[in-house]
Structure formats: structure tokens, C-alpha cells
Amino acid sequence: MLAKANRIVTASDYRRLVRTGRKARSPLALAYGSRSGPDAPLRVGVIVARSVGNAVVRNRVRRRVKAVSWSLAQEVRGLDVVLRALPTSAAADFASIDREVRRLVRVLEERA
């Protein structure tokens, strides 16, 4: 589980990042991100819509994305990221989700 310092929790932060953040896309997810500060921790928010699947599937996708984010929190600093899972992520295995989320965060880190 992500520490509170590594989570995006307010609706206004989600809205700000989705509307004004840099975008990156993969077959499994969309990512929106912006710089928060050089010493700030990585903060991650996850959006998994009903189009991904039923509650069991959505929660599985959310847990997998958060697990990858937890490991990224030690590597990346100064970035706020919102990850929106796409319906194709429902059938993806953990390794695919891990690879794509890491790639999206790296792309946002370069762009922001």
C-alpha cells in the first residue's frame, strides 16, 4: 500500500492533473503528470472506470497499479501522476502492467 505522502487523494488534485498535466498513453493506461517540486515524493492517483470490468476486475487492476507505484516511489521524486486504466488492462498480467506503468512514469518524468 502506498504511504499517504505518496497518494493523490483530493478531487481537485485529480482534476488539475487530468486537465492540465502532460499526457502519455499506452495500450493499457493513460497517464497525466506534472512536476511538484525537486524534493517532493512521487504522488500517484489511480482511476479505474466501470468500463474496465466488474468490481473484482477493477480492484485487481487497481491493486496491481498501486503495487507498481509503491516500488516506483523509491526511484522517482518530484512528480504527481494520475493513471487511468483502460479496458485492455483487465486482461493484462502483472508483468505487462508493471512494464507499462514504469514506461509511462518515465515518459512523464522526461516531459514534465
Backbone as a chain_set.jsonl record, in Angstrom:
{"seq": "MLAKANRIVTASDYRRLVRTGRKARSPLALAYGSRSGPDAPLRVGVIVARSVGNAVVRNRVRRRVKAVSWSLAQEVRGLDVVLRALPTSAAADFASIDREVRRLVRVLEERA", "coords": {"N": [[0.841, -1.185, 0.0], [0.443, 2.216, -0.742], [2.092, 4.893, 0.919], [0.614, 7.629, 2.71], [1.765, 10.044, 1.968], [2.473, 9.505, -0.608], [0.202, 9.39, -2.12], [-2.387, 10.642, -4.207], [-5.136, 12.307, -3.183], [-7.234, 14.179, -3.152], [-10.071, 15.448, -4.906], [-9.72, 17.766, -6.334], [-6.979, 17.756, -6.935], [-6.834, 15.497, -8.631], [-8.476, 16.435, -10.729], [-7.03, 18.732, -11.57], [-4.62, 17.583, -12.513], [-5.54, 15.881, -14.581], [-6.689, 17.698, -16.32], [-4.685, 19.66, -16.852], [-2.196, 18.464, -16.86], [0.753, 16.878, -18.311], [0.485, 14.406, -20.904], [0.573, 10.874, -21.4], [0.391, 7.848, -23.214], [-0.474, 4.392, -23.29], [-1.112, 1.014, -24.415], [-2.479, -0.048, -22.249], [-3.061, 1.943, -20.37], [-3.712, 5.424, -19.558], [-1.769, 8.231, -18.745], [-1.374, 11.051, -16.692], [0.569, 13.803, -15.801], [2.561, 16.014, -13.724], [5.19, 18.209, -12.637], [6.023, 18.495, -9.189], [7.837, 19.416, -7.33], [11.34, 19.575, -6.534], [12.201, 18.112, -4.258], [9.968, 16.794, -3.448], [7.928, 13.899, -2.803], [7.096, 11.139, -5.035], [3.802, 11.217, -6.126], [0.847, 9.388, -6.537], [-2.178, 8.738, -8.241], [-4.999, 6.686, -8.935], [-7.261, 5.773, -11.437], [-9.926, 3.762, -12.184], [-12.284, 2.896, -14.285], [-15.737, 1.818, -14.73], [-15.875, 0.65, -17.187], [-13.728, -1.006, -17.409], [-14.275, -3.407, -16.14], [-16.054, -5.698, -13.944], [-16.489, -5.227, -10.345], [-14.596, -6.879, -9.066], [-12.621, -7.264, -11.011], [-11.871, -4.59, -11.518], [-10.813, -3.857, -9.005], [-8.657, -5.621, -8.852], [-7.035, -4.691, -10.945], [-6.537, -2.1, -9.966], [-5.114, -2.696, -7.58], [-2.815, -3.892, -8.66], [-1.684, -1.765, -10.147], [-1.169, 0.022, -8.067], [0.703, -1.466, -6.628], [2.904, -1.468, -8.353], [3.353, 1.269, -8.371], [4.125, 1.685, -5.746], [6.667, 0.531, -5.687], [7.912, 2.237, -7.48], [7.963, 4.601, -6.061], [10.263, 4.768, -4.543], [12.154, 5.306, -6.436], [11.522, 7.519, -8.079], [11.171, 11.041, -7.879], [9.492, 14.131, -7.054], [7.201, 14.297, -8.737], [3.827, 14.301, -9.776], [1.325, 12.004, -10.53], [-1.435, 10.78, -12.349], [-2.983, 7.815, -13.071], [-4.942, 6.335, -15.465], [-6.691, 3.513, -15.924], [-7.223, 1.529, -18.792], [-9.752, -0.37, -20.596], [-8.399, -2.604, -21.699], [-6.554, -3.315, -19.808], [-7.709, -5.069, -18.066], [-7.38, -7.704, -18.898], [-4.69, -7.99, -18.787], [-1.556, -9.254, -17.566], [0.393, -9.119, -14.481], [3.078, -8.49, -15.053], [2.94, -7.151, -17.513], [1.432, -4.888, -16.839], [3.159, -3.764, -14.964], [5.419, -3.163, -16.589], [4.297, -1.292, -18.424], [3.289, 0.787, -16.765], [5.639, 1.68, -15.523], [7.01, 2.585, -17.822], [5.286, 4.657, -18.655], [5.485, 6.445, -16.479], [8.184, 7.118, -16.629], [8.23, 8.412, -19.132], [6.567, 10.627, -18.561], [8.14, 11.807, -16.626], [10.29, 12.706, -18.127], [9.021, 14.53, -19.824], [7.804, 16.424, -18.18]], "CA": [[0.0, 0.0, 0.0], [1.187, 3.471, -0.81], [2.019, 5.775, 2.082], [-0.25, 8.779, 2.462], [2.562, 11.061, 1.274], [2.621, 9.093, -2.0], [-1.116, 9.251, -2.739], [-3.206, 11.793, -4.56], [-6.399, 11.96, -2.534], [-8.304, 15.154, -3.315], [-10.668, 15.546, -6.234], [-9.141, 18.913, -7.039], [-5.687, 17.328, -7.485], [-7.126, 14.653, -9.788], [-8.991, 17.306, -11.784], [-5.923, 19.571, -12.051], [-3.68, 16.777, -13.29], [-6.172, 15.389, -15.797], [-6.949, 18.826, -17.221], [-3.529, 20.473, -17.226], [-0.934, 17.717, -16.833], [1.276, 16.259, -19.535], [-0.172, 13.126, -21.125], [1.279, 9.764, -22.033], [-0.573, 6.78, -23.459], [-0.015, 3.053, -23.635], [-2.299, 0.189, -24.679], [-3.161, -0.419, -21.011], [-3.394, 3.062, -19.481], [-3.382, 6.816, -19.844], [-1.129, 8.837, -17.58], [-1.305, 12.503, -16.669], [1.537, 14.132, -14.768], [3.219, 17.317, -13.673], [6.209, 18.351, -11.591], [5.519, 19.041, -7.932], [8.951, 20.039, -6.625], [12.501, 18.679, -6.615], [12.336, 17.235, -3.09], [8.676, 16.194, -3.128], [7.849, 12.486, -3.171], [6.196, 10.76, -6.112], [2.421, 11.025, -5.683], [0.133, 8.649, -7.571], [-3.608, 8.505, -8.133], [-5.416, 5.654, -9.878], [-8.656, 5.806, -11.855], [-10.324, 2.543, -12.886], [-13.695, 3.083, -14.582], [-16.552, 0.616, -14.873], [-15.643, 0.041, -18.498], [-12.65, -1.992, -17.262], [-14.878, -4.682, -15.772], [-16.83, -5.662, -12.7], [-15.752, -4.748, -9.174], [-13.46, -7.756, -8.8], [-11.6, -6.956, -12.017], [-11.387, -3.223, -11.278], [-9.967, -3.849, -7.817], [-7.418, -6.32, -9.178], [-6.228, -3.75, -11.734], [-6.118, -1.024, -9.049], [-4.069, -3.229, -6.692], [-1.594, -4.09, -9.438], [-1.105, -0.457, -10.446], [-0.634, 0.564, -6.813], [1.916, -2.218, -6.273], [3.98, -0.93, -9.185], [3.591, 2.641, -7.898], [4.848, 1.599, -4.481], [8.085, 0.31, -5.985], [8.425, 3.437, -8.148], [8.069, 5.701, -5.102], [11.64, 4.843, -4.075], [13.025, 5.669, -7.553], [11.133, 8.771, -8.734], [10.826, 12.114, -6.939], [9.064, 15.398, -7.624], [6.25, 14.111, -9.818], [2.46, 13.883, -9.461], [0.852, 11.218, -11.662], [-2.727, 10.105, -12.299], [-3.02, 6.728, -14.035], [-6.301, 5.902, -15.795], [-6.626, 2.19, -16.549], [-8.095, 1.315, -19.938], [-10.364, -1.705, -20.541], [-7.457, -3.675, -22.046], [-5.777, -3.694, -18.623], [-8.407, -6.141, -17.349], [-6.845, -8.997, -19.318], [-3.229, -7.958, -18.723], [-0.931, -9.84, -16.389], [1.112, -8.148, -13.659], [4.311, -8.069, -15.725], [2.576, -6.162, -18.53], [1.047, -3.657, -16.143], [4.398, -3.234, -14.397], [6.22, -2.601, -17.675], [3.634, -0.122, -18.992], [3.234, 1.876, -15.778], [7.005, 2.208, -15.415], [7.308, 3.33, -19.04], [4.507, 5.894, -18.638], [6.053, 7.364, -15.477], [9.455, 7.612, -17.185], [7.901, 9.382, -20.184], [6.095, 11.848, -17.902], [9.278, 12.411, -15.939], [11.064, 13.425, -19.146], [8.223, 15.624, -20.403], [7.388, 17.442, -17.191]], "C": [[0.882, 1.242, 0.0], [1.02, 4.263, 0.477], [1.175, 6.99, 1.721], [0.491, 9.877, 1.699], [2.703, 10.748, -0.213], [1.289, 8.933, -2.731], [-1.702, 10.606, -3.102], [-4.603, 11.462, -4.049], [-7.529, 12.95, -2.797], [-8.789, 15.209, -4.76], [-10.068, 16.7, -7.02], [-7.773, 18.57, -7.624], [-5.875, 16.43, -8.709], [-7.545, 15.513, -10.973], [-7.872, 18.14, -12.412], [-4.98, 18.769, -12.946], [-4.285, 16.292, -14.605], [-6.367, 16.524, -16.797], [-5.687, 19.523, -17.708], [-2.208, 19.71, -17.284], [-0.517, 17.222, -18.202], [0.654, 14.877, -19.658], [0.779, 12.128, -21.766], [0.281, 8.62, -22.146], [0.143, 5.47, -23.752], [-1.264, 2.229, -23.944], [-3.105, -0.126, -23.417], [-3.637, 0.763, -20.178], [-3.083, 4.41, -20.117], [-2.748, 7.37, -18.585], [-1.087, 10.342, -17.76], [-0.342, 12.873, -15.553], [2.053, 15.545, -14.855], [4.235, 17.309, -12.543], [5.586, 18.961, -10.347], [6.603, 19.771, -7.154], [10.115, 19.077, -6.583], [12.632, 17.71, -5.436], [11.04, 16.545, -2.701], [8.671, 14.72, -3.523], [6.964, 12.278, -4.395], [4.807, 10.585, -5.516], [1.639, 10.422, -6.841], [-1.345, 8.556, -7.216], [-4.009, 7.522, -9.217], [-6.909, 5.803, -10.157], [-8.931, 4.531, -12.635], [-11.84, 2.624, -13.068], [-14.424, 1.754, -14.715], [-16.332, -0.087, -16.199], [-14.543, -1.019, -18.457], [-13.217, -3.361, -16.924], [-15.687, -4.551, -14.503], [-15.922, -5.287, -11.527], [-14.504, -5.583, -8.887], [-12.309, -7.427, -9.753], [-11.012, -5.572, -11.777], [-10.454, -3.173, -10.077], [-8.643, -4.564, -8.06], [-6.485, -5.398, -9.964], [-5.694, -2.646, -10.836], [-4.988, -1.495, -8.133], [-2.749, -3.413, -7.44], [-0.908, -2.767, -9.753], [-0.492, 0.153, -9.192], [0.628, -0.166, -6.376], [3.115, -1.723, -7.081], [4.35, 0.466, -8.703], [4.388, 2.644, -6.608], [6.335, 1.399, -4.745], [8.708, 1.514, -6.695], [8.66, 4.587, -7.184], [9.497, 5.847, -4.564], [12.583, 5.36, -5.169], [12.769, 7.069, -8.102], [10.746, 9.798, -7.68], [10.325, 13.325, -7.718], [8.066, 15.304, -8.755], [4.895, 13.699, -9.251], [1.904, 13.196, -10.696], [-0.544, 10.67, -11.361], [-2.719, 9.074, -13.415], [-4.466, 6.286, -14.224], [-6.19, 4.581, -16.543], [-7.637, 2.106, -17.686], [-8.658, -0.1, -19.886], [-9.426, -2.853, -20.889], [-6.634, -4.135, -20.841], [-6.431, -4.827, -17.839], [-7.825, -7.511, -17.676], [-5.324, -9.083, -19.192], [-2.709, -8.628, -17.457], [-0.107, -8.772, -15.66], [2.362, -7.619, -14.363], [4.028, -7.005, -16.786], [2.212, -4.832, -17.9], [2.289, -2.986, -15.561], [5.22, -2.515, -15.466], [5.599, -1.299, -18.196], [3.573, 1.049, -18.019], [4.617, 2.494, -15.61], [7.37, 3.052, -16.629], [6.565, 4.664, -19.049], [5.079, 6.907, -17.653], [7.373, 7.936, -15.983], [9.215, 8.66, -18.274], [7.439, 10.698, -19.565], [7.227, 12.565, -17.185], [10.138, 13.206, -16.922], [10.327, 14.644, -19.666], [7.941, 16.744, -19.426], [8.548, 18.344, -16.798]], "O": [[1.921, 1.295, 0.658], [-0.066, 4.299, 1.056], [1.043, 7.331, 0.545], [-0.106, 10.564, 0.87], [3.021, 11.639, -1.0], [1.252, 8.4, -3.84], [-1.526, 11.588, -2.381], [-5.186, 10.451, -4.44], [-8.695, 12.576, -2.672], [-8.016, 15.039, -5.703], [-9.925, 16.616, -8.239], [-7.437, 19.049, -8.707], [-5.167, 16.577, -9.706], [-7.038, 15.347, -12.083], [-7.778, 18.243, -13.636], [-4.589, 19.234, -14.017], [-3.609, 16.293, -15.634], [-6.221, 16.318, -18.002], [-5.623, 19.938, -18.865], [-1.199, 20.265, -17.718], [-1.322, 17.155, -19.13], [0.331, 14.243, -18.653], [1.656, 12.481, -22.554], [-0.572, 8.444, -21.277], [1.206, 5.441, -24.371], [-2.376, 2.716, -23.745], [-4.292, -0.438, -23.509], [-4.537, 0.603, -19.353], [-2.309, 4.517, -21.068], [-3.149, 7.015, -17.476], [-0.8, 10.844, -18.847], [-0.426, 12.311, -14.461], [1.995, 16.191, -15.902], [4.148, 16.506, -11.614], [4.726, 19.838, -10.437], [6.29, 20.676, -6.381], [9.902, 17.864, -6.594], [13.129, 16.597, -5.61], [11.009, 15.789, -1.73], [9.343, 14.336, -4.48], [6.172, 13.152, -4.747], [4.643, 9.888, -4.515], [1.745, 10.877, -7.98], [-1.716, 8.33, -6.064], [-3.425, 7.521, -10.301], [-7.716, 5.942, -9.237], [-8.26, 4.245, -13.626], [-12.592, 2.44, -12.111], [-13.8, 0.696, -14.801], [-16.576, -1.288, -16.318], [-14.439, -1.839, -19.369], [-12.689, -4.375, -17.379], [-15.973, -3.447, -14.04], [-14.726, -5.058, -11.708], [-13.468, -5.038, -8.506], [-11.157, -7.326, -9.332], [-9.795, -5.396, -11.825], [-9.414, -2.516, -10.127], [-7.613, -4.153, -7.527], [-5.289, -5.331, -9.683], [-4.519, -2.289, -10.93], [-4.012, -0.772, -7.931], [-1.684, -3.117, -6.9], [0.313, -2.657, -9.639], [0.589, 0.739, -9.251], [1.532, 0.45, -5.81], [4.214, -1.579, -6.545], [5.531, 0.807, -8.634], [5.234, 3.513, -6.4], [7.172, 2.029, -4.097], [9.898, 1.782, -6.531], [9.477, 5.464, -7.463], [9.895, 6.943, -4.169], [13.691, 5.804, -4.866], [13.704, 7.737, -8.545], [10.073, 9.47, -6.703], [10.678, 13.525, -8.88], [8.076, 16.146, -9.653], [4.818, 12.855, -8.358], [1.995, 13.739, -11.797], [-0.805, 10.164, -10.269], [-2.478, 9.412, -14.573], [-5.137, 5.908, -13.264], [-5.664, 4.528, -17.655], [-8.773, 2.562, -17.552], [-8.097, -0.954, -19.199], [-9.633, -3.973, -20.421], [-6.078, -5.233, -20.858], [-5.77, -5.478, -17.03], [-7.785, -8.387, -16.812], [-4.737, -10.131, -19.461], [-3.348, -8.573, -16.407], [0.067, -7.662, -16.162], [2.668, -6.43, -14.275], [4.801, -6.06, -16.934], [2.632, -3.775, -18.371], [2.443, -1.769, -15.661], [5.663, -1.386, -15.259], [6.308, -0.311, -18.387], [3.788, 2.193, -18.42], [4.742, 3.718, -15.559], [7.972, 4.116, -16.487], [7.142, 5.691, -19.408], [5.151, 8.097, -17.959], [7.649, 9.119, -15.785], [9.911, 9.674, -18.331], [7.871, 11.768, -19.994], [7.263, 13.795, -17.144], [10.655, 14.268, -16.574], [10.94, 15.68, -19.921], [7.852, 17.905, -19.825], [8.377, 19.25, -15.982]]}, "num_chains": 1, "name": "protein.A"}
